Structure formats: structure tokens, C-alpha cells
Amino acid sequence: MFRVKFTNSNDAPIFVQVDPWAGLYKLCKGDEIEFAANGNDKELLFDVEEHNDTRIVTLWNSDEYFVVREGRPVHWKEFPTNVSE
């Protein structure tokens, strides 16, 4: 299982995008978010890129990802993005 955690210590918000699903999450100062994914029959591969205020996590060989809340993975479809807040 792949797990990655992002924390924003900047005064300005940052955004974390999870591809290929284009899930987008806004982190204000002090916010933290963790993602988890399982690989399928092939090895799970990932890449993290940083573009100004956006971090892009790209996952290969995974059919889904989860947002970890209180130590429990929640399927991304059940965890709404918070970009419009």
C-alpha cells in the first residue's frame, strides 16, 4: 500500500491534486491530508510534482485511492473535495 501525507505550513493555501482522477484538495495553513492506494496486479508506481501552490500526485497501476481520516481510509468518492470552501 502506498501512503503519502501533505501538510501546509505556508500562510497561503496549497492544493493537492491526485491523478488520474483529478481529485483536488485545498489545504490552508496547518491543514494536513493523507492519501493511500493499493496496487493491482502490477507494482504501484507514483510521482509527486510541485508547481507553485499545487502538488500533483500521479498514481499508476491503481484503480482507486483513499483519503485517510482519523487513521481510516475513506474512498475518494465518499470524501468530497473542499476546493469550493
C-alpha atoms as one frame of an Amber mdcrd trajectory, in Angstrom:
protein
   0.000   0.000   0.000   1.187   3.494  -0.904   0.632   6.293   1.614   1.627
   9.938   1.365   0.843  12.834   3.686   0.845  16.550   2.919   0.935  19.358
   5.475   0.688  23.066   4.680   2.911  25.301   6.794   2.604  28.247   4.388
   0.432  31.265   5.092  -1.265  30.879   1.701  -3.336  27.813   0.770  -1.868
  24.976  -1.278  -3.698  22.463  -3.436  -3.070  18.738  -3.756  -4.290  17.012
  -6.918  -4.475  13.216  -7.229  -4.242  11.966 -10.821  -5.502  10.340 -12.959
  -8.774  11.070 -11.086  -8.097  14.825 -10.799  -9.206  14.817  -7.163  -8.337
  18.277  -5.843  -7.958  19.236  -2.176  -7.264  22.635  -0.625  -5.027  22.865
   2.443  -4.986  26.051   4.487  -2.158  26.807   6.901  -1.853  23.968   9.429
  -4.090  21.584   7.436  -2.952  18.038   6.753  -4.201  15.327   4.395  -3.074
  11.759   3.786  -3.737   9.546   0.759  -3.495   5.772   0.430  -3.707   3.477
  -2.598  -3.419  -0.227  -3.294  -1.684  -1.609  -6.349  -3.375  -4.035  -8.691
  -1.575  -6.974 -10.303   1.407  -4.761 -11.150   3.681  -2.760  -8.901   2.148
   0.503  -7.697   4.105   3.479  -9.006   3.723   7.122  -8.058   5.216  10.523
  -8.716   4.865  13.832  -6.871   5.362  17.108  -8.727   5.280  20.620  -7.308
   4.005  23.534  -9.381   3.802  26.796  -7.422   0.924  26.258  -4.946  -0.121
  22.845  -6.331   1.239  19.381  -5.551   0.300  16.711  -8.104   0.374  13.075
  -7.019   0.163  10.729 -10.007  -0.580   7.043  -9.349  -0.028   4.236 -11.848
  -1.324   0.665 -11.523  -4.021   1.541  -9.007  -7.749   1.539  -9.653  -8.626
   3.812  -6.741  -7.280   5.892  -3.901  -8.396   6.715  -0.395  -8.264   9.788
   1.830  -7.187   8.800   5.339  -9.414  10.307   8.056  -8.717   9.568  11.697
  -6.490   6.670  10.619  -9.205   5.095   8.453  -9.074   5.076   4.634 -12.205
   6.617   3.076 -12.816   6.006  -0.650 -12.264   9.209  -2.611 -15.856   9.165
  -3.920 -17.064   9.311  -0.298 -14.692  12.138   0.642 -15.769  15.379  -1.049
 -13.173  17.815  -2.249 -13.012  21.057  -0.293 -11.861  23.411  -3.040 -15.079
  25.418  -3.160 -14.900  26.329   0.545
